Every structure is written in structure tokens, then in C-alpha cells.
Amino acid sequence: MVDNPFAPPADREQRPGWSRLDEYLWFSCDIIADLAEGRLEQRPLVATVARLEPGDRALAVGPAQRLTWRAVGDGSYTHQSVFAFGSPAFVLGSMAGSALGNSARRRAAARDAQPRWVVDGSGEITVTTRKVYFGHPQCSLDLAWVGLDAIDLVAPEVFQTSFRDINSGRQTTVQLRTPWASLLFVLAAVTAFPAHPRLLGRGWLPPDFEKRCTDIGRPCRPGASLPLNRGH
């Protein structure tokens, strides 16, 4: 069973109150409910600078940070040789210093060759019925839901996906850290991963979220269950 990233630690109750993420989740449920009920055309238009294909519709915009699972180096480094002239002590010291420098560069190159999450940049995402667009001058993304190979919600504000890069042909894994992460996950899952265990298990939404919405006087449309009933 997929873990619920929203679940509080076992030894501590979830803190009460209404957070910034709760606000995004409330609107995400509202958008998902309209999607399931075929009412997206009745929603107000969302302004975006992203290019939209005919028939597509922007549903939300907001901040995001892109991270890519990759190495920052290839393991190579520059080996430096030292030619020293002088007393034996000076020559030995110079050679020892050179050896230490080469060893440090070799270790650093080996570390850089290990894949890790690398922050590529921050920008704005546009979420549509068909894709998510991440705007950035150097590391933009234009990901159609149907082009993704794997998806998950690995943390309350982290959407993770894998896909084959059309430019390099390489399998690429990225994360988008954004308060719209749950919305990204549900739209991708409903479109291309309808049997995803996190969708079927409703693990994309805190288990007590709808109750908390009611308790503070902001009833939430039943977003967690509607994707499962879509089309029925």
C-alpha cells in the first residue's frame, strides 16, 4: 500500500488551523469536482502566458521549483603534476601537496558522478486539462499527462514524474515542488493512470481534510471520491 504523504507522525497529532497548503487543496478539490461533473467550462478563465493547444483550458497557475534526478559530473577530473626544484624537504612537500590535491579532486569527481536531486530553477506552472507547463528560461517543461511513464505524490507539495525526453531520448525523472502538487497528481492519474494506488486509496488528500473544511465553515466538495466515480 502506498504511504500517505499527508499522514501525521504516529506520535504527534496533526496541528489544527488552516494553512497555505490547505487553501490550495480546497481549490484543487473544487477543480477536480468540476472535472468529474463536466463543469470545467463554467469555471472562470485563468490568465496564463503559457501556450495552449486548441481545446485545452488552463485550470490553475502558481509557483513551482523544478528538480531533476541526475549527476552533476561525469567522474572526470584534472590530474595535476608538480615539478619542484630545491631542497629535498621542499620537493617532498610539493609532491605531497600535489598528491593531496589530486586525491581531493578525485573524491569530489566521484561524488559529482552520483545521481542526486538537483535544483534546476524556480518559475511558474500552468496546469491545464492536458498537461503542466513549467516556465523558465533555461529549464522549462511541457509535460502532457499522456506522455508520462510514472507519477507519484512523494510529499504534500512534491509531484514526481518520469518521462522520455524528446530532445535527448533519455529517461528523465523530475520533481515539481508546488502547492498544486495534488492537483497535478490527480489530473495525471485520472488521464493516464486510473488504477494508481494513491488515486484508488485517496492518498493524495489528507484523510481529515473534508471534515476540517466543514469545521471551519468552508465545506469542501467531495474531491477525494469524485475521480473514482468519473464516468459512472
N, C-alpha and C positions, 0 to 999 in steps of 0.2 A: 504494500500500500504506500502511495506517495505521501511524504510528510507534508503537513500544512504549514507553510512558512509564517502564517499569521498566528499560530498557536503560541500562547504564552509559556514561559518556562514552568515546569511542573511544580516548582517550589515557590511560585510567585503568581498572584492573580494579575490579570490584565488591568492596567491603570485606567481609572474612569476618565471621562472627559471626551472632548471632540477635537481631533487633530486635523492637521492639514491633509494627511492621507485619507482620513475618514471623508473629508469633503470630496476628494477625487473619487473615492469608492462610491459615494452616494450618486454622483453624476454618472459614473460608469454603469451602475445598475439601471439608471434611468435610460441610458442609451441602449443597453442590452435588451431591456424590456421593449423598447420601441422597435428594435431589430426583430425580436421574436414575434411581435404582434404586427409587423409590417407597417409601422407608423413612422419610419425614418423620414419620409418626405414631409411630415408635419413638423419636424424639428426646425428651429431657426437655423439659417445658414451660418456656417463657421468660416470666418475670414482666414485665409492662408495664402502664403506666397508659393506653396508647392504646386507643381503642375499636376492637374487632374485629368485623367482619361475620360472620354465621353461616357456618361452614365455613372461615373464614380461620384462619391459625395464625402466631403470632409466632415468628420464627426467630432474631432477634438484636436486641439493644439496645446503644446506645453513644453516645459523644459526637459532636457534629457542629456545624459552623458553616455558616450559610446566607449566600450572597452572591447578589445579583441584578444583572444587566447592565442598568443604567439611568442616566439623568441625575439629578443631584441638584437641578437647577433648570431653569427654562424660558427662560433667556436675558434675563429682565427684571431691571431694577434701578431704584433710586430716583435720579432726577437732582436734584441739589440746586443751588439758585440762591442766590447770596450778594448781599446789598445792603450795601455798605460806604460809610461816610462818614468823611471825614478828609482827610489829605494825599494827593496823587496817588500817592506811593510806597506808602502803606498800602492805598489802594484797589486798585492794581495787584497788590500782594502777595496781598490777599484773593481777588481774582479768579483769580490763577494757582493759588493753593492749592485753590480750588474746582474749577478745571478738572482739576487733577491727581487730586483725589479722585474726580471723576466718571469720569475715564479708568480709574482703578484699579477702580472698581466695575463699569464696563462690561467690562473684561477678565475680572474674576472671574465675572461673569454668563455670559460666553461660554464660559469653562472649565466652569462648572457645567452648561451645556446639553449638553456632550459626554458620551455614554454611557461608563460605566466600571463595573468590578466594585465594588459597594458592599456592605460587610459589614452585614447586617441584624441578626444576633444569633447567639448560641450556645445550644444546647439539647441535647436527647436525641432520637435517632431510634429508631424501632421498625421493623424490617424484617420484612415478612410475605411469604407466598407470592404475594400480590396487589398489594402496594403498599409505599411507605415513608411513614411519618408522622414529621414533624419537630415536636416540641413546643416552643412558645414563646408567651408571652402576646400578643405583637404581630405576629409574622410566622410563624405556623405553616404547615405544608404537609401536605397529604394527597393524595399522588400515586399513583394507580393505574397499574400498568405499561401497561395497555391505553389509557390516556389520554395517553400521552406521544407527542410528534411527532418527537423526535430525542433520541438519547442518545450519550454517549461517556465514556471514561475519559481525561481530559486530563492527569492526573498520578497517581502511585501512590495518593494519598489524596483525589482530587478527581473526583467524579461530576458530570457536566454534563448537563442536560436542558432541552428546550424544550417548552412546552405552552401551550394557550389557557386563560387564567384565566377560570374560570366566573363570577366576580364582575364583572370589568371587561370581559371579552370580548377583552382584548388578548393578543397573543402574548408570552409571558414566558420568559426564559432565566435559569436559576438554577444555582448550583453548591452541592453539599453536600460540604464538606471533612470527611472522616471516615475512620477506618481501615477501615470496612466498605465503602469505595467499590467495590472489585472485586466484592463480593457484590451490591451494588445493580446494578452494570452487568450481571452475568451473569443475574440474575433478570429484569431488564427485557428483556434481549436474547432470552433463551430464550422469554419470554412473547410479546413483540411485535416483536422484530427478529431473527429466527432466522438471517438472512443477513448480519448486521452483520459487516463485515470484521474487526473486532477480536475478535469471537467466533470466526469461522471461522479466523482466523490465530492464535488463542490469545494475543493481545496483552494480555490482562488479567492475566496472571500472569508473573512473571519467568521467563525461559527455563530457568534452572538451579535453580528453586525446589525441584522434587521431588528432585533429586539432593542439594541441601543438606540437605533434611529427612532423607534417608537417612543422610547423612554424620554428622549429629549424633544419630542414633539415634531419630528421630521420623518414621518413614515416613509419607508423605502419600498419601492416596487420590488416584487419578489424576483430579483435578478438572478439569484443562485439557481433557481429551479427552471426558469423560463427557457434557457438554451436546451435543456433536456427534452422539453416538450415542443420544440420548434417543429412545425410541420404537422403536428397532431391536433 
